[in-house]
Amino acid sequence: MSMNVTQKLIQSHLLHGEMKPSEEIGLRIDQTLTQDATGTLVMLELEAMGLDRVKTEVSVQYVDHNIIQEDSKNPDDHLFLRSACQKFGLWYSRPGNGVSHPCHQENFGKPGKTLLGSDSHTPAAGAIGMLAIGAGGLEVAMAMAGEPFYTRMPLIWGVKLTGSLPDWVSAKDVILEMLRRHGVEGGLGHIIEYYGPGLATLSAMDRHVIANMGAELGATTTVFPSDQEVRRFLQAWQREDDWVELIADFGASYDVHDEIDLDTLVPLIAMPSSPGNVRPVSEVAGEPIYQTYIGSSANPGFRDFAMSAKMVERRQVNDRVSFDINPTSRAQLETLVRDGYIAHLLHAGARLHQAGCNGCIGMGQAPATNELSLRTVPRNFPGRSGTREDKVCLVSPETATASALTGVITDPRTLDIPYPVILDPDQPMINRAMFMPPLPQKEAQQVELVKGPNIASLPTFEPLPDEIEVPILLKLENDISTDEIMPPGLRVLPFRSNIPLIAEFSFDRLDPTYVERAKQVAGHIVVGGSNYGQGSSREHAALGPQYLGLRAVFSKGFARIHAQNLINFGVLPLTFTDLTDYDCLQASDTLRLSDLRRTLTTGGDLVVENVTRDQKFSMRHDLSPRQVEFLLQGGLINWMKERLSVL
């Protein structure tokens, strides 16, 4: 049977189930990736499980999110992560080394391997022929412990690329075109695989841009073949031995089909405040801006920065614009310095920041109130930038730089500048000195975890009760993101290793009264619309409300990672069987769910009684028997702790 690349990757790692759409499958995980905003919790979870040493081929802990050292909390956590890597057998990427996704592709990613990461943009590694999936930290901890990763078998969505990109149009415009067509829910339940003759015109880092932002479509992951371009990339990074060819068989088919003629694309922009709010740049040209921002895991390559540098060479950016340059790996930064590009950027007025995520997740570079900020980042959810009333737009480096020069949104095709042709260097500056390798096991056994005063052990999790009678504290609309459930940024993320403290920020941007009201009742429910929990994989968005008594979430539909995070920590995710029941519920209604344990075990819909209105309605769950078992025990930590105790 002819197979596409995705099917080959899944089949070669399939431990449980069959490759039938919607069936639960278990996959062997070769590599894991954690970053510091989620990794501190992962390491605490490994400690809670009693794990001795990770069992994956490669596990890497990056410090890229929380690198602003406003006080002792972040540096304390960095030392904790370093000690945890030594104890559990991980690689440690030091602060300032760079963003996890490009660093992993440059140094560890291997075609044909699986990668599970506690960051929703982990699918970026699909650029080099990996099956790379974002997940909650607890699932990544399970993979480190040698357990399979379970998910529903997605539909495989083939996107045929033809033609080549015109001048001033780049890879960012390809993924923005996908978002323009399909929106932020278009990829739910799918793996997107790109193929066709147009691939030959896209570099490995161009593919990284597209694969990274497949997460904004809601896709499980994105896959590209491992072809000669991937071989060239790995050769440049002195890793050609890691290359294997992985391409679709002749006659391979897909469950869903799409096609993009690259020749027809134009510069695009996602206007505030959703990655799906995409329009041609020409339609909004002329609107004044405050900031442009080059970098992030969504545009991390040499070309992205060099293109901007050539555009501003011997020019000055508009005096009203903050022109922020965020290098994404130390190696890329050294290469840009060697080749003279950083000098052009600095002379033009750039503000150069350290290699890391920075303003992408609200860690500095916040824009002015109600002013447009054009960024090459992957997301523009409300308030994510660190400014509550932000107006962030998603654009290519070409559009961001053109707009920096003029001070208004500008279609780069209208500039009187020759189009710079930029190729990735065959000999980048390679510096792996800031990666600390795992300690030998004997030495690792002597390591004690270094816990600063802000690090608190995980709370205990109680088994699911047989009956819940609690009020609805919040009723929310569609497309609520995890950024809105648990905000990112400098104000909140330093508390990531202390659940009682970070819980105080739960739903802060949606309802500042939520926390105090939650403390006054013995449990509660949140009601949401469709695509509830889209965006970041941070499990704090499940843990914080759970700590405050969240027992269940009712919604029209869940984003994949957040639904699993709720299950992992003993919160019941339920979906309306009749969507009109959503309209009948009001905040403060008290709901009763009875006979929960038997109903979940035997299957079928759950009958919910609205005690306030003397009405009944039904909710369904999409839990596998394995997920039901987790919930009954109070979550995945309790389940895994018991499992490890008998191994």
DOSETOR-69016 format. One record per residue (C-alpha): x, y, z; chain; residue number from 1. Coordinates in nm, 3 decimals, padded with zeros to 5 digits. Each point is the difference from the previous one (the first is absolute). Layout:
REM DOSETOR-69016
      xx      yy      zz chain   n
       X       Y       Z     A NUM
...
REM end
This chain:
REM DOSETOR-69016
      xx      yy      zz chain   n
  00.000  00.000  00.000     A   1
  00.129  00.347 -00.091     A   2
  00.051  00.215  00.309     A   3
  00.044  00.370  00.059     A   4
  00.269  00.135  00.233     A   5
 -00.234  00.031  00.298     A   6
 -00.116 -00.361 -00.029     A   7
  00.361 -00.119 -00.017     A   8
  00.091  00.193  00.313     A   9
 -00.301 -00.125  00.195     A  10
  00.029 -00.361 -00.114     A  11
  00.367 -00.017  00.097     A  12
 -00.082  00.117  00.355     A  13
 -00.342 -00.159  00.054     A  14
 -00.019 -00.197  00.326     A  15
 -00.378 -00.012  00.056     A  16
 -00.306  00.029 -00.219     A  17
 -00.042  00.023 -00.375     A  18
  00.035  00.285 -00.247     A  19
 -00.375  00.052 -00.031     A  20
 -00.138  00.354  00.030     A  21
 -00.108  00.089  00.357     A  22
  00.132 -00.327  00.150     A  23
  00.228  00.048  00.298     A  24
  00.359 -00.084 -00.088     A  25
  00.312 -00.028  00.216     A  26
  00.332  00.117 -00.142     A  27
  00.358 -00.064  00.106     A  28
  00.173  00.331  00.070     A  29
  00.368  00.034 -00.094     A  30
  00.069  00.357  00.114     A  31
 -00.155  00.255  00.235     A  32
  00.026  00.376  00.022     A  33
 -00.089  00.213  00.301     A  34
  00.038  00.372  00.058     A  35
  00.021  00.187  00.327     A  36
 -00.357  00.133  00.008     A  37
 -00.124 -00.359 -00.001     A  38
  00.313 -00.200  00.086     A  39
  00.017  00.094  00.366     A  40
 -00.333 -00.172  00.048     A  41
  00.116 -00.298 -00.207     A  42
  00.299 -00.047  00.229     A  43
 -00.221  00.023  00.307     A  44
 -00.223 -00.263 -00.160     A  45
  00.299 -00.231 -00.058     A  46
  00.087  00.045  00.366     A  47
 -00.360 -00.072  00.105     A  48
  00.001 -00.319 -00.208     A  49
  00.327 -00.116  00.154     A  50
  00.172 -00.038 -00.338     A  51
  00.370 -00.086  00.011     A  52
  00.116  00.091 -00.353     A  53
 -00.165  00.091 -00.331     A  54
 -00.038 -00.287 -00.246     A  55
 -00.015  00.193 -00.328     A  56
  00.281  00.016 -00.257     A  57
  00.036  00.377  00.050     A  58
 -00.174  00.238  00.240     A  59
  00.090  00.369  00.005     A  60
 -00.100  00.271  00.248     A  61
  00.019  00.352 -00.144     A  62
 -00.002  00.328  00.191     A  63
 -00.149  00.248 -00.245     A  64
 -00.328  00.141  00.137     A  65
  00.076  00.137  00.346     A  66
  00.342  00.156 -00.050     A  67
 -00.072  00.349  00.134     A  68
  00.147  00.004  00.351     A  69
 -00.216  00.265  00.165     A  70
  00.051 -00.170  00.337     A  71
  00.120 -00.337  00.130     A  72
 -00.290 -00.217 -00.120     A  73
  00.118 -00.067 -00.357     A  74
  00.369 -00.058  00.083     A  75
 -00.102 -00.228  00.286     A  76
 -00.204 -00.204 -00.245     A  77
  00.291 -00.011 -00.245     A  78
  00.217 -00.160  00.268     A  79
 -00.282 -00.241  00.084     A  80
 -00.029 -00.102 -00.367     A  81
  00.376 -00.046 -00.028     A  82
  00.003 -00.230  00.303     A  83
 -00.304 -00.192 -00.130     A  84
  00.173 -00.058 -00.335     A  85
  00.303 -00.135  00.184     A  86
 -00.216 -00.222  00.221     A  87
 -00.234 -00.140 -00.266     A  88
  00.238 -00.020 -00.299     A  89
 -00.100  00.287 -00.231     A  90
  00.195  00.244 -00.213     A  91
 -00.017  00.355  00.141     A  92
 -00.005  00.306 -00.226     A  93
  00.116  00.296  00.204     A  94
 -00.179  00.339  00.014     A  95
  00.090  00.208 -00.304     A  96
  00.079 -00.302 -00.218     A  97
 -00.318  00.052 -00.198     A  98
 -00.360 -00.103 -00.068     A  99
 -00.071 -00.370  00.034     A 100
 -00.146 -00.067 -00.345     A 101
  00.275  00.134 -00.229     A 102
  00.269 -00.118  00.243     A 103
 -00.147 -00.350 -00.004     A 104
 -00.018 -00.007 -00.379     A 105
  00.361  00.119 -00.024     A 106
  00.146 -00.238  00.259     A 107
 -00.218 -00.302  00.082     A 108
 -00.288 -00.051 -00.246     A 109
  00.021 -00.313 -00.217     A 110
 -00.215 -00.096 -00.299     A 111
 -00.213 -00.306  00.066     A 112
 -00.010  00.052  00.378     A 113
 -00.284  00.099  00.232     A 114
  00.019  00.307  00.222     A 115
 -00.241  00.089  00.281     A 116
  00.030  00.347  00.146     A 117
 -00.164  00.193  00.282     A 118
 -00.043  00.294 -00.235     A 119
 -00.277  00.030 -00.256     A 120
  00.244  00.104 -00.275     A 121
  00.196 -00.326  00.022     A 122
 -00.143 -00.095 -00.345     A 123
  00.262  00.236 -00.147     A 124
  00.233 -00.302 -00.008     A 125
 -00.226 -00.150 -00.265     A 126
  00.201  00.223 -00.235     A 127
  00.273 -00.267 -00.014     A 128
 -00.219 -00.310 -00.022     A 129
 -00.076 -00.063  00.366     A 130
 -00.334 -00.086  00.158     A 131
  00.009  00.281  00.257     A 132
 -00.298  00.062  00.225     A 133
 -00.072  00.255  00.271     A 134
 -00.151 -00.131  00.324     A 135
 -00.053  00.084  00.362     A 136
  00.303 -00.030  00.226     A 137
 -00.133 -00.304  00.181     A 138
 -00.029 -00.194 -00.325     A 139
  00.358  00.096 -00.082     A 140
  00.105 -00.120  00.346     A 141
 -00.173 -00.330 -00.075     A 142
  00.191 -00.030 -00.326     A 143
  00.326  00.063  00.190     A 144
 -00.101 -00.285  00.228     A 145
 -00.025 -00.230 -00.303     A 146
 -00.378  00.004 -00.040     A 147
 -00.164  00.029 -00.343     A 148
 -00.167  00.324 -00.104     A 149
 -00.369 -00.050 -00.067     A 150
 -00.213  00.204 -00.238     A 151
 -00.289 -00.048 -00.239     A 152
  00.111 -00.101 -00.348     A 153
 -00.040  00.322 -00.198     A 154
 -00.113  00.043 -00.356     A 155
  00.294  00.075 -00.230     A 156
 -00.040  00.321 -00.194     A 157
  00.217  00.020 -00.309     A 158
  00.089  00.347 -00.125     A 159
  00.157  00.002 -00.345     A 160
  00.239  00.290 -00.064     A 161
  00.070  00.112 -00.356     A 162
  00.189  00.292 -00.148     A 163
  00.242  00.220  00.193     A 164
 -00.033  00.301  00.228     A 165
  00.010  00.341 -00.169     A 166
  00.240  00.270  00.115     A 167
 -00.102  00.152  00.336     A 168
 -00.215 -00.303  00.087     A 169
  00.142 -00.259  00.242     A 170
 -00.085 -00.311  00.201     A 171
 -00.200  00.200  00.258     A 172
 -00.243  00.091 -00.274     A 173
 -00.051 -00.370 -00.081     A 174
 -00.124 -00.083  00.349     A 175
 -00.197  00.324  00.019     A 176
 -00.171 -00.106 -00.322     A 177
 -00.095 -00.330  00.167     A 178
 -00.142  00.195  00.294     A 179
 -00.184  00.236 -00.236     A 180
 -00.167 -00.298 -00.165     A 181
 -00.071 -00.219  00.302     A 182
  00.011  00.204  00.323     A 183
  00.123 -00.100  00.344     A 184
 -00.216 -00.314  00.019     A 185
  00.059 -00.125 -00.355     A 186
  00.269 -00.249  00.093     A 187
 -00.160 -00.158  00.305     A 188
  00.034 -00.378 -00.014     A 189
  00.245  00.015 -00.294     A 190
  00.367 -00.041 -00.079     A 191
  00.099  00.228 -00.287     A 192
  00.251 -00.142 -00.248     A 193
  00.151  00.222 -00.270     A 194
  00.113 -00.150 -00.329     A 195
  00.040  00.090 -00.366     A 196
  00.250  00.174 -00.230     A 197
 -00.020  00.328  00.191     A 198
  00.191 -00.160  00.288     A 199
  00.323  00.025 -00.197     A 200
 -00.011  00.380  00.040     A 201
 -00.037 -00.006  00.380     A 202
  00.300 -00.032  00.230     A 203
 -00.007 -00.206  00.319     A 204
 -00.048  00.320  00.202     A 205
 -00.279  00.117 -00.235     A 206
 -00.171 -00.330  00.081     A 207
  00.062  00.063  00.371     A 208
 -00.204  00.323 -00.028     A 209
 -00.293 -00.185 -00.156     A 210
  00.015 -00.302  00.232     A 211
  00.031  00.219  00.310     A 212
 -00.322  00.189 -00.068     A 213
 -00.200 -00.307 -00.096     A 214
 -00.078  00.008  00.372     A 215
 -00.207  00.316 -00.062     A 216
 -00.226 -00.203 -00.230     A 217
 -00.059 -00.240  00.290     A 218
  00.179 -00.282 -00.183     A 219
  00.150 -00.292  00.192     A 220
  00.324  00.062 -00.188     A 221
  00.150  00.083 -00.339     A 222
  00.227 -00.228 -00.202     A 223
  00.241  00.066 -00.286     A 224
  00.205 -00.266 -00.179     A 225
  00.367 -00.051  00.074     A 226
  00.152  00.074 -00.340     A 227
  00.320  00.144 -00.141     A 228
 -00.074  00.342  00.150     A 229
 -00.017 -00.156  00.348     A 230
  00.325 -00.178 -00.077     A 231
  00.162  00.332 -00.095     A 232
 -00.124  00.157  00.325     A 233
  00.141 -00.278  00.217     A 234
  00.326  00.004 -00.195     A 235
  00.037  00.373  00.073     A 236
 -00.045 -00.073  00.371     A 237
  00.259 -00.280 -00.021     A 238
 -00.260 -00.272  00.054     A 239
 -00.034 -00.161 -00.342     A 240
  00.028 -00.344  00.162     A 241
 -00.339  00.065  00.162     A 242
 -00.169  00.032 -00.338     A 243
 -00.223 -00.269 -00.147     A 244
 -00.225  00.041 -00.299     A 245
 -00.369 -00.009  00.085     A 246
 -00.239  00.082 -00.283     A 247
 -00.351 -00.101 -00.099     A 248
 -00.039 -00.308 -00.219     A 249
 -00.117  00.042 -00.357     A 250
 -00.379 -00.011  00.006     A 251
 -00.030  00.091  00.370     A 252
 -00.337  00.146  00.091     A 253
 -00.141  00.236  00.263     A 254
 -00.328  00.024  00.190     A 255
 -00.039  00.372 -00.078     A 256
  00.142  00.196 -00.293     A 257
  00.109  00.359 -00.054     A 258
  00.232  00.178 -00.242     A 259
  00.192  00.325  00.008     A 260
  00.154  00.156 -00.310     A 261
  00.290  00.189  00.155     A 262
  00.020  00.229 -00.306     A 263
 -00.337  00.154  00.090     A 264
  00.074  00.093  00.363     A 265
  00.024  00.360  00.119     A 266
  00.126  00.153  00.327     A 267
 -00.258 -00.079  00.272     A 268
 -00.066  00.126  00.351     A 269
 -00.199 -00.145  00.291     A 270
 -00.170  00.298  00.160     A 271
 -00.085  00.019  00.373     A 272
 -00.076 -00.215  00.185     A 273
  00.002 -00.343 -00.160     A 274
  00.239 -00.190 -00.230     A 275
 -00.305 -00.070 -00.215     A 276
 -00.084  00.366 -00.066     A 277
  00.206  00.009 -00.322     A 278
 -00.013  00.262 -00.275     A 279
  00.229  00.114 -00.283     A 280
  00.244  00.263  00.126     A 281
 -00.108  00.225 -00.287     A 282
 -00.352  00.027  00.149     A 283
  00.121  00.153  00.328     A 284
  00.307  00.186 -00.124     A 285
  00.047  00.348  00.143     A 286
 -00.111 -00.065  00.358     A 287
  00.255  00.148  00.247     A 288
  00.203 -00.243  00.209     A 289
  00.205  00.019  00.319     A 290
  00.215 -00.314 -00.015     A 291
  00.145 -00.267 -00.226     A 292
  00.154 -00.320  00.134     A 293
  00.227 -00.242 -00.187     A 294
  00.063 -00.346  00.145     A 295
 -00.182 -00.268  00.206     A 296
 -00.038 -00.371 -00.060     A 297
 -00.231  00.083 -00.293     A 298
  00.272  00.187 -00.196     A 299
  00.327 -00.118  00.151     A 300
  00.225 -00.048 -00.301     A 301
  00.309  00.178 -00.129     A 302
 -00.192  00.125 -00.303     A 303
 -00.268  00.168  00.215     A 304
  00.255  00.225  00.169     A 305
  00.230  00.045 -00.300     A 306
 -00.294  00.105 -00.220     A 307
 -00.094  00.267  00.252     A 308
  00.363  00.114  00.026     A 309
  00.037  00.041 -00.377     A 310
 -00.326  00.193 -00.020     A 311
  00.116  00.256  00.259     A 312
  00.363  00.017 -00.117     A 313
  00.105  00.369 -00.022     A 314
 -00.352  00.099  00.113     A 315
 -00.167  00.104  00.326     A 316
 -00.326 -00.135  00.138     A 317
 -00.279  00.248  00.069     A 318
  00.065  00.193  00.322     A 319
 -00.338 -00.102  00.145     A 320
  00.064 -00.373 -00.043     A 321
  00.161 -00.234  00.252     A 322
  00.197 -00.235 -00.226     A 323
  00.054 -00.311  00.217     A 324
  00.241 -00.275 -00.107     A 325
 -00.029 -00.327  00.196     A 326
  00.270 -00.252 -00.099     A 327
 -00.124 -00.355  00.027     A 328
  00.323 -00.191  00.053     A 329
  00.346  00.100  00.112     A 330
  00.145 -00.182 -00.300     A 331
 -00.218  00.202 -00.239     A 332
  00.095  00.320  00.181     A 333
  00.372 -00.079 -00.033     A 334
 -00.049 -00.073 -00.370     A 335
 -00.186  00.328 -00.056     A 336
  00.279  00.186  00.182     A 337
  00.269 -00.176 -00.205     A 338
 -00.170  00.086 -00.327     A 339
 -00.063  00.366  00.086     A 340
 -00.379 -00.003  00.021     A 341
 -00.029  00.105  00.365     A 342
  00.194  00.319 -00.077     A 343
 -00.260  00.099 -00.263     A 344
 -00.285 -00.061  00.245     A 345
  00.164  00.192  00.284     A 346
  00.089  00.296 -00.223     A 347
 -00.360  00.020 -00.121     A 348
 -00.130  00.032  00.357     A 349
 -00.066 -00.358  00.106     A 350
 -00.039 -00.092  00.366     A 351
  00.192 -00.327  00.035     A 352
 -00.119 -00.246  00.266     A 353
  00.143 -00.323  00.137     A 354
 -00.061 -00.331 -00.174     A 355
 -00.332 -00.127  00.134     A 356
 -00.378  00.020 -00.027     A 357
 -00.018  00.346  00.161     A 358
 -00.295  00.210 -00.118     A 359
 -00.170 -00.288 -00.181     A 360
 -00.135 -00.115  00.336     A 361
 -00.015  00.339  00.168     A 362
  00.351 -00.003  00.147     A 363
  00.102  00.353 -00.091     A 364
 -00.051  00.205 -00.318     A 365
 -00.362  00.071  00.091     A 366
 -00.164  00.241 -00.246     A 367
 -00.159  00.334  00.087     A 368
 -00.370  00.008  00.090     A 369
 -00.232 -00.040 -00.300     A 370
  00.290  00.033 -00.245     A 371
  00.060 -00.244 -00.284     A 372
  00.295 -00.237  00.045     A 373
  00.106 -00.199 -00.308     A 374
  00.172 -00.322  00.108     A 375
  00.142 -00.312 -00.162     A 376
 -00.127 -00.203  00.301     A 377
 -00.253 -00.286 -00.027     A 378
 -00.284  00.137  00.216     A 379
 -00.187  00.323  00.064     A 380
 -00.257 -00.099  00.260     A 381
 -00.127  00.295  00.208     A 382
  00.249  00.116  00.263     A 383
  00.265 -00.261 -00.086     A 384
  00.256  00.274 -00.070     A 385
 -00.007  00.125  00.360     A 386
 -00.218  00.301 -00.083     A 387
 -00.363 -00.061  00.091     A 388
 -00.141  00.215 -00.282     A 389
  00.247 -00.119 -00.261     A 390
 -00.047  00.000 -00.378     A 391
  00.247 -00.259 -00.126     A 392
  00.015 -00.098 -00.368     A 393
  00.178 -00.306 -00.144     A 394
  00.213  00.066 -00.307     A 395
  00.308 -00.111 -00.192     A 396
  00.343  00.155  00.063     A 397
 -00.034  00.181 -00.333     A 398
 -00.328  00.168  00.100     A 399
  00.122  00.076  00.352     A 400
  00.317  00.165 -00.127     A 401
 -00.169  00.196 -00.276     A 402
 -00.244  00.135  00.259     A 403
  00.283  00.089  00.238     A 404
  00.156  00.216 -00.271     A 405
 -00.320  00.189 -00.083     A 406
 -00.174  00.009  00.341     A 407
 -00.324 -00.140 -00.146     A 408
 -00.116 -00.344 -00.113     A 409
  00.177 -00.040 -00.332     A 410
 -00.016 -00.258 -00.277     A 411
  00.371 -00.071 -00.059     A 412
 -00.064 -00.022 -00.377     A 413
 -00.062  00.377  00.000     A 414
  00.346  00.091  00.132     A 415
  00.261  00.142 -00.234     A 416
  00.256 -00.257  00.117     A 417
  00.160 -00.279 -00.206     A 418
 -00.118 -00.341  00.119     A 419
  00.281 -00.161  00.205     A 420
  00.068 -00.363 -00.086     A 421
  00.105 -00.174  00.325     A 422
  00.113 -00.360  00.027     A 423
  00.068 -00.192  00.320     A 424
  00.377 -00.033  00.053     A 425
  00.166 -00.334 -00.069     A 426
  00.232  00.060  00.295     A 427
 -00.186  00.160  00.291     A 428
  00.183  00.076  00.321     A 429
 -00.052 -00.311  00.210     A 430
  00.031  00.045  00.374     A 431
 -00.128 -00.283  00.219     A 432
  00.190  00.105  00.311     A 433
 -00.318  00.116  00.174     A 434
 -00.156 -00.346 -00.017     A 435
  00.083 -00.202  00.313     A 436
 -00.009 -00.376 -00.071     A 437
 -00.165 -00.250  00.237     A 438
  00.211 -00.126  00.290     A 439
  00.094 -00.368  00.019     A 440
 -00.256 -00.189  00.205     A 441
  00.228 -00.061  00.300     A 442
  00.074  00.371  00.033     A 443
 -00.365  00.089 -00.062     A 444
 -00.110 -00.211  00.297     A 445
  00.195  00.230  00.232     A 446
 -00.168  00.319 -00.123     A 447
 -00.245  00.180  00.228     A 448
 -00.269  00.221 -00.153     A 449
  00.070  00.369  00.062     A 450
 -00.329  00.158  00.109     A 451
 -00.021  00.373  00.057     A 452
 -00.265  00.150  00.231     A 453
 -00.250  00.045 -00.287     A 454
 -00.012 -00.369 -00.091     A 455
 -00.285 -00.192  00.159     A 456
 -00.073 -00.369 -00.033     A 457
 -00.309 -00.097 -00.194     A 458
 -00.330 -00.010  00.188     A 459
 -00.169 -00.334  00.062     A 460
 -00.278 -00.110 -00.234     A 461
 -00.315 -00.168  00.132     A 462
 -00.182 -00.278 -00.188     A 463
 -00.309  00.104 -00.199     A 464
 -00.308  00.000  00.227     A 465
 -00.314 -00.185 -00.100     A 466
 -00.214  00.314  00.023     A 467
  00.074  00.367 -00.068     A 468
 -00.239  00.281  00.091     A 469
  00.167  00.334 -00.069     A 470
 -00.075  00.341 -00.154     A 471
  00.103  00.136 -00.338     A 472
  00.249  00.278  00.073     A 473
  00.076  00.105 -00.358     A 474
 -00.180 -00.019 -00.333     A 475
  00.236  00.079 -00.289     A 476
 -00.017  00.045 -00.378     A 477
  00.172 -00.186 -00.286     A 478
  00.377 -00.027 -00.053     A 479
  00.108  00.068  00.358     A 480
  00.379 -00.041  00.005     A 481
  00.221 -00.130  00.276     A 482
  00.155  00.349  00.003     A 483
 -00.339  00.123  00.123     A 484
 -00.041 -00.283  00.251     A 485
  00.353  00.038  00.142     A 486
  00.180  00.310 -00.128     A 487
  00.363 -00.013 -00.115     A 488
  00.251  00.277  00.051     A 489
  00.226  00.149  00.262     A 490
 -00.277  00.049  00.256     A 491
 -00.111 -00.365  00.007     A 492
  00.249 -00.252 -00.140     A 493
  00.263  00.042  00.275     A 494
 -00.249 -00.186  00.225     A 495
 -00.012 -00.302 -00.235     A 496
  00.162 -00.229  00.259     A 497
 -00.242  00.099  00.277     A 498
 -00.356 -00.110 -00.072     A 499
 -00.166  00.172  00.299     A 500
  00.148  00.334 -00.107     A 501
 -00.054 -00.028 -00.376     A 502
 -00.359 -00.110  00.060     A 503
 -00.068  00.355  00.121     A 504
  00.019  00.119 -00.363     A 505
 -00.257 -00.247 -00.140     A 506
 -00.242  00.162 -00.249     A 507
  00.138  00.337  00.111     A 508
 -00.054  00.167 -00.338     A 509
 -00.353 -00.135 -00.043     A 510
 -00.137  00.045  00.352     A 511
  00.214  00.152  00.277     A 512
 -00.255 -00.122  00.258     A 513
  00.036 -00.369 -00.091     A 514
  00.271 -00.093  00.251     A 515
 -00.175  00.146  00.304     A 516
 -00.333 -00.150 -00.102     A 517
  00.164 -00.341 -00.052     A 518
  00.143  00.012  00.351     A 519
 -00.349  00.053  00.144     A 520
 -00.152 -00.321 -00.140     A 521
  00.091 -00.367  00.034     A 522
  00.057 -00.069 -00.368     A 523
 -00.135  00.149 -00.321     A 524
 -00.053 -00.041 -00.376     A 525
  00.108  00.219 -00.293     A 526
 -00.207  00.011 -00.321     A 527
  00.170  00.083 -00.330     A 528
 -00.078  00.020 -00.371     A 529
  00.178 -00.178 -00.283     A 530
  00.379 -00.046 -00.024     A 531
  00.032  00.051  00.375     A 532
  00.365  00.012  00.111     A 533
  00.164  00.079 -00.334     A 534
  00.361  00.115 -00.011     A 535
  00.281 -00.068  00.245     A 536
  00.052 -00.347  00.146     A 537
  00.068  00.139  00.348     A 538
 -00.169 -00.233  00.245     A 539
 -00.022  00.278  00.258     A 540
 -00.321  00.095 -00.183     A 541
 -00.145 -00.328  00.131     A 542
  00.189 -00.019  00.329     A 543
 -00.073  00.353  00.124     A 544
 -00.380 -00.024 -00.025     A 545
  00.015 -00.362  00.124     A 546
  00.182  00.116  00.312     A 547
 -00.284  00.251  00.053     A 548
 -00.263 -00.273 -00.024     A 549
 -00.079 -00.041 -00.370     A 550
 -00.170 -00.338 -00.031     A 551
 -00.127  00.001 -00.360     A 552
 -00.003  00.208 -00.318     A 553
 -00.305 -00.007 -00.227     A 554
  00.066  00.119 -00.355     A 555
 -00.108 -00.025 -00.361     A 556
  00.346 -00.138 -00.081     A 557
  00.354 -00.011  00.137     A 558
  00.346  00.067 -00.137     A 559
  00.189 -00.331  00.012     A 560
  00.283  00.082  00.240     A 561
 -00.210  00.185  00.256     A 562
 -00.261 -00.277  00.010     A 563
  00.274 -00.250  00.081     A 564
  00.149  00.233  00.262     A 565
 -00.337  00.018  00.176     A 566
 -00.021 -00.380  00.003     A 567
  00.358 -00.030  00.124     A 568
 -00.085  00.201  00.310     A 569
 -00.337 -00.154  00.076     A 570
 -00.232  00.261 -00.157     A 571
 -00.287 -00.142 -00.203     A 572
 -00.031  00.141 -00.358     A 573
 -00.353 -00.041 -00.134     A 574
 -00.156  00.103 -00.332     A 575
 -00.360  00.106 -00.062     A 576
 -00.205 -00.265 -00.182     A 577
 -00.248  00.275 -00.092     A 578
  00.168  00.337 -00.061     A 579
 -00.317  00.187  00.095     A 580
  00.057 -00.112  00.360     A 581
  00.298  00.238  00.007     A 582
 -00.240  00.292 -00.048     A 583
 -00.221 -00.115  00.289     A 584
  00.277  00.006  00.260     A 585
  00.083  00.308  00.203     A 586
  00.288  00.082  00.228     A 587
 -00.104 -00.074  00.362     A 588
 -00.226 -00.292 -00.100     A 589
  00.068 -00.301  00.223     A 590
  00.047 -00.332 -00.184     A 591
 -00.009 -00.354  00.134     A 592
  00.177 -00.298 -00.164     A 593
 -00.081 -00.335  00.163     A 594
  00.122 -00.357 -00.036     A 595
  00.313  00.131 -00.169     A 596
  00.239 -00.287  00.055     A 597
 -00.234 -00.268 -00.133     A 598
 -00.116  00.208 -00.298     A 599
  00.352  00.088 -00.107     A 600
  00.107 -00.363  00.029     A 601
 -00.293 -00.153 -00.187     A 602
 -00.031  00.275 -00.261     A 603
 -00.293  00.206 -00.118     A 604
 -00.104  00.358  00.054     A 605
 -00.004  00.161  00.342     A 606
 -00.327  00.147  00.123     A 607
  00.044  00.343  00.158     A 608
 -00.261  00.156  00.225     A 609
 -00.026  00.377  00.010     A 610
 -00.105  00.031  00.362     A 611
 -00.063  00.373 -00.032     A 612
 -00.244 -00.032 -00.292     A 613
 -00.134 -00.353  00.067     A 614
  00.110 -00.116 -00.346     A 615
  00.199 -00.293 -00.131     A 616
  00.229 -00.034 -00.301     A 617
  00.270 -00.237 -00.118     A 618
  00.372  00.038 -00.057     A 619
  00.235 -00.240 -00.177     A 620
  00.362 -00.084  00.054     A 621
  00.255 -00.111 -00.257     A 622
  00.222 -00.179  00.250     A 623
  00.173 -00.326 -00.076     A 624
 -00.008 -00.273  00.267     A 625
  00.359  00.094  00.082     A 626
 -00.097  00.366  00.058     A 627
 -00.296 -00.105  00.213     A 628
  00.240 -00.196  00.218     A 629
  00.214  00.312  00.049     A 630
 -00.302  00.209  00.099     A 631
 -00.132 -00.255  00.246     A 632
  00.336  00.001  00.179     A 633
  00.014  00.378  00.009     A 634
  00.237  00.049 -00.292     A 635
  00.306 -00.132 -00.173     A 636
  00.248  00.058  00.282     A 637
 -00.192 -00.228  00.236     A 638
 -00.030 -00.262 -00.275     A 639
  00.369  00.013 -00.092     A 640
  00.119  00.003  00.360     A 641
 -00.190 -00.322  00.064     A 642
  00.132 -00.152 -00.322     A 643
  00.364  00.080  00.081     A 644
 -00.039 -00.142  00.352     A 645
 -00.074 -00.348 -00.137     A 646
  00.255 -00.003 -00.285     A 647
REM end
